[in-house]
Amino acid sequence: MFILDSVLIGGLRFVFDKIAAAVDTELNDDTALREQLLAAQMRLELDEISRQEFEEIEADALARLREIRERRQGGEASALSPKDYKITGIEASFEGEEHD
């Protein structure tokens, strides 16, 4: 009886650990929010929603994205990940002899 109980409890613990990991991943995934924001922007451009409705959706999505970013950073001292910055251009100059 003890073996059956420990196997059952071990199996349940495994399942609950997997569920907790899936929930944690879902809470920290901003892909769905970014897609929702993009869809709202497209609907605005197609005049399916008003500017006010878009601004409400945008404010909600940006607030939730901010919460996700804060959860990700946690106690880390402003560590940047590749998702936190974007290279928009590169400036280069050359000083030297010109070749014909």
HUWOLIN-V966406 format. One record per residue. N is the residue number from 1. RES is the residue in one small letter. PHI is phi as a letter, one per 20 degrees, with the letter a starting at -180 (NA if undefined). OMEGA is omega in radians with two decimals (* if undefined). BURIAL is 1 if it has 16 or more other ideal C-beta (glycine too) atoms within 10 Angstrom, else 0. Layout:
((N,RES,PHI,OMEGA,BURIAL) (N,RES,PHI,OMEGA,BURIAL))
This chain:
((1,m,NA,-3.14,0) (2,f,f,3.14,0) (3,i,f,3.12,0) (4,l,f,3.12,0) (5,d,f,-3.11,0) (6,s,f,3.10,0) (7,v,f,3.12,0) (8,l,f,3.14,0) (9,i,f,3.10,0) (10,g,f,3.12,0) (11,g,f,3.11,0) (12,l,f,3.12,0) (13,r,f,3.10,0) (14,f,g,-3.13,0) (15,v,f,-3.13,0) (16,f,f,3.07,0) (17,d,f,3.11,0) (18,k,f,3.10,0) (19,i,f,3.13,0) (20,a,f,3.11,0) (21,a,f,3.12,0) (22,a,f,3.12,0) (23,v,f,3.13,0) (24,d,f,3.11,0) (25,t,f,-3.14,0) (26,e,f,3.14,0) (27,l,f,-3.09,0) (28,n,d,3.13,0) (29,d,e,-3.11,0) (30,d,e,-3.11,1) (31,t,f,-3.12,0) (32,a,f,3.12,0) (33,l,f,3.11,1) (34,r,f,3.09,0) (35,e,f,3.11,0) (36,q,f,3.13,0) (37,l,f,3.10,1) (38,l,f,3.12,0) (39,a,f,3.12,0) (40,a,f,3.11,1) (41,q,f,3.10,0) (42,m,f,3.11,0) (43,r,f,3.09,0) (44,l,f,-3.14,1) (45,e,f,3.11,0) (46,l,e,-3.14,0) (47,d,l,3.07,0) (48,e,e,3.08,0) (49,i,c,3.13,1) (50,s,e,3.11,0) (51,r,f,-3.14,0) (52,q,f,3.11,0) (53,e,f,3.12,0) (54,f,f,-3.12,1) (55,e,f,3.08,0) (56,e,f,3.12,0) (57,i,f,-3.13,1) (58,e,f,-3.14,0) (59,a,f,3.13,0) (60,d,f,-3.11,0) (61,a,f,-3.13,1) (62,l,f,3.09,0) (63,a,f,3.13,0) (64,r,f,3.08,0) (65,l,f,3.10,0) (66,r,f,3.11,0) (67,e,f,3.13,0) (68,i,f,3.13,0) (69,r,f,3.13,0) (70,e,f,3.10,0) (71,r,f,-3.14,0) (72,r,f,-3.10,0) (73,q,f,3.08,0) (74,g,l,-3.12,0) (75,g,e,-3.11,0) (76,e,f,-3.11,0) (77,a,e,3.06,0) (78,s,l,3.07,0) (79,a,f,-3.12,0) (80,l,e,3.01,0) (81,s,d,3.13,0) (82,p,g,3.12,0) (83,k,f,-3.09,0) (84,d,e,3.14,0) (85,y,c,-3.10,0) (86,k,b,3.09,0) (87,i,e,-3.10,0) (88,t,d,3.12,0) (89,g,r,3.12,0) (90,i,c,3.10,0) (91,e,d,3.13,0) (92,a,c,3.07,0) (93,s,c,-3.13,0) (94,f,c,3.07,0) (95,e,c,-3.13,0) (96,g,r,-3.14,0) (97,e,f,3.09,0) (98,e,e,3.13,0) (99,h,d,3.14,0) (100,d,e,*,0))
